[in-house]
Amino acid sequence: MKKNKMIYTILTGTLVLSAAGSMHAFAQEDAVPVASEESGAEQSEEETAQSQYMTVQGKIESIQKEENYYTISTTNDDMGMVFTVEEGVFVINSEDGAMMGLEDLTEGMEITAIVSKNSPMTMSIPPITPGAVGFVAGSENNVMTGYFDETLTSQEAMLSLNISEETKIVDVKGTKQVFTQDSVKNQDCLVLYGITTRSIPAQTTPDFVMLLNVAEESENTTEESENVTEASDLPETKSVLTQKDVAHTDEYVFADETANETVTLLPLRDTAEQAGFTVTWNGNDKPVLLEKDGVQIEVVVGSAEYKKENTSFTSEKTTVLQNSKIYIGSDIAQQMTK
């Protein structure tokens, strides 16, 4: 709260960011063809879904850490901008989509800020805003934000996505989950891409897509007791997860149609904490660490392999993520009591 007070004390005389501002809305404005007035007339403003975010390019002039937040001053061809951001906002390497940290940003580095259009901004020069939700470091790829419809097209940016197997798709919270091109439909996204066609809309095969709002939506979704969901984390089998007796337990029944068997999965965090273990989530592609009295167990979502005290084991079933929770086989739970 102290940090928020400091930031908003600075923000005297605020105004709301406009989508039509003079700042760089895209990493390279000439990377995407501009629609003609005639084509734009075919769809009214009300019919075009607008992204809630915009991108602002710049070079880091200075970066300072103050308690639990950073102040990042940037320069560009306009007036530059100053961002006040909390620790934990995402930072992405534009070359490969790898996650970085604010501590990895340095003076002189090219960055693109992802800014909420509704965030406040001072009238000063350069303006100051707390509205950056994340950054893309470097300039190896084009960077843009847009709302993509059922056809994976952003009418606002006139860009259409051709998702390939090489496209890395994640959500803003780094959830360990397998996303597909269907996950991108009707979503506000951050996209890193290279070349495009010269058509209208321009087409590209993106290297990286981040779903900016999907995590918020999943938190607000009410689970139904008889919900049946395809386990996209397990593409090698035809499998489903069905919730079991929600009123009394949080267990799931794993129905493996390929092996014609049923295995009960247990919620990782609840099971571990009941056994006295602490649970540490270390990132999208790293093991989940369980610790108790010097004993360590590592499990990986999407894998049946796990470790206890550096000894590798194979679980009876793959660890999966379902409805924002990780579920494990009962044999891993038994290891917690040995």
ZIFENDA-V605692 format. One line per field, one symbol per residue. ss: DSSP state (2 for helix, 1 for strand, 0 for the rest). burial: I if it has 16 or more other C-alpha atoms within 10 Angstrom, else O. Layout:
ss = ???
burial = ???
//
This chain:
ss = 02222222220000110000000000002220000022220000000000001111111111111100111111100000111111000111100000110222000001111111000110000011100111111000011111110000110000111000000111100000000022220011111110000000011100011110022222200000000111000000001111100000000111110000111111122222220001110000000111110011111000001111001111000001110011111222222000
burial = OOOOOOIOOOIOOIOOIOIOOOIIIIIOOOIIIIIOOOOOOOOOOOOOIIIIIIIIIIIIIIIOOOOOIIIIIIIIOOOIIIIIIIOOIIIIIIIOIOOIOIOOIIOOOIIIIIIIIOIIIIOOOIIIIIIIIIIIIIIOIIIIIIIIIOOIIIIIIIIIIOIOOOIIIIIIIOIIIIIIIOOIIIIIIIIIIOOIOOOIIIIIIIIIIIIIOIOOOOOOOOOOOOOOOOIIIIOOOOIIIIIIOOOOOOIIOIIIOOOOOOOIIIIIIIIIOOOOIOIOOOOIOOIIIIIOOOOIIIIIIIOIIIIIOOOOOOIOIIIIIIOOOIIIIIOIIOOIOO
//
